Amino acid sequence: MDQADFERVMALVEDGMTPAQRLAVGALAEAANAKDAVRTALAVREARMEKDRTCPSCAKAALVRHGSDRNGLGRFRCLGCGGTCTALTGTPLARIFRRDLLVPFLKATLERKSLAKTADELGVCVPTVLAWRHLVLAMPAAERKALLGGIVEADETFFTESRKGSKGPAPGHAPRPSRHRGSGALLRGLSKEQVPVATALDREGGIVEAVLDGRSSAEIRRALSPSLEEGSVLCSDGLPAYRDLAAFRRCVHRVVAPQHPTPAAKAAGLSRGRKGALGLGRVNSFHEALKTGLNRIFRGVSTKFLANYAALERLVRQGVDSLGLLGRLLA
């Protein structure tokens, strides 16, 4: 389009269109920008593969051009192992063929929209959206955790074990009666029916979350110690596992005791704040948002996918947008 045609289109948008037509043009422009973003990211990754010629299967520098796939993406053949690959091979997006829907889908995922609403907006079926969601979220859940330093808050929250979608008992678990959503665990208090999720975060935006098998010192050390910088100030409740974690990482440990107000103090009105710079407000806020998302927005998730949704809450908390997530998935 030359400059004269562009100016005529701009004049039509400004004076010759109804509000509904302007919204339609804006949606079309947004969809075109999303397609261009995907094409640009794939072109960059394809150029990188053509330069270093490293095969994602055998890691040999023996890739040569070998035509293109049905969607026009360049294909490579490895002279070492004989296999073929594209720029998407080895990424979570390799099995998503509707690449024109990638950016809108990632945007809907980060906005924590339901499966039905996302499927309706994209024009695909609900099982497709569910499969795409777990393909995308599996990588943030498994990626290397951030390094936390300074003042670090650590705590754990609990979710009732859910085997939704499973057929028969889980491996290593005894059979139990089916439980309706929202009915809670059969045993009182903390038990083997509660799945702990440990979270640690610092004041710089770093967040580490992990689904645990239990609350033992070994479990919490395995999940959090690689991400805890030596010399940090670790704030936690009175669980001895965090004291052991701080000693193992040579950190200063501070116990944040819960408040136990008297009836007179309750009647006089309590301040929700706590004096001092140390507390557990940030990690408790993360747990509240996580529980709101899993229990109210997504209506409960299976325990085997709990780590994926915890990673999604981390991405939302850190302000990652759809293009940023696309870049991480193709990195």
Helices and strands as residue ranges (DSSP letters): H 3-15, H 19-52, E 63-68, E 74-78, E 84-86, G 99-101, H 102-110, H 115-122, H 126-142, E 151-160, E 194-202, E 207-211, H 217-224, G 225-227, E 233-236, H 240-248, E 252-255, H 263-268, H 281-292, I 293-297, G 303-305, H 306-317, H 322-329
